[in-house]
């Protein structure tokens, strides 16, 4: 499995080796030892989510308050997505920046993002299935989001699907009403880089 850090600290892509023959293929889509080696602690799995989306559906940008936050290990088991990680940790060297990777049923990559990072994705095919393992259960009172279309973030969401056809972006009413990064910071909703770093260190000691 090839592990590559993204431009946002606390996030990596994991690309498995595939073994195929006339029967199909086999791969390891999660290696606990490799994840722990790069992250510094194991993924304390508490919840597994599955979403199905049509082409153009945009989900996010979402995050959870620290502690406990919510780390995610994301894989696209059918179809394709552009998966985006946003640094919303105030004081981080890359605060307000983002990085991304295409996850699909061909490259079979996964993304891990640490607690305190923002996450969103756009489906690039119909019937796209995304599975993500979470380090904490859903807690409505601690879940927040950032407007994925915030000009200050400048996320380059795809305008065409995997086959090059034009996409129409589809957001839920809830996601369409999310605050900008500046508004969320003014509301005191964002984690700080110091807070997140201390939390990661505590996880590594446990």
PyMOL commands that set and color helices and strands:
alter all, ss='L'
color gray80, all
select helices_A, chain A and resi 32-39+140-142+173-176+181-186+193-205
alter helices_A, ss='H'
color red, helices_A
select strands_A, chain A and resi 2-5+11-15+18-21+24-27+47-53+58-64+72-78+80-87+98-104+109-113+117-123+128-134+143-145
alter strands_A, ss='S'
color yellow, strands_A
deselect
rebuild
show_as cartoon
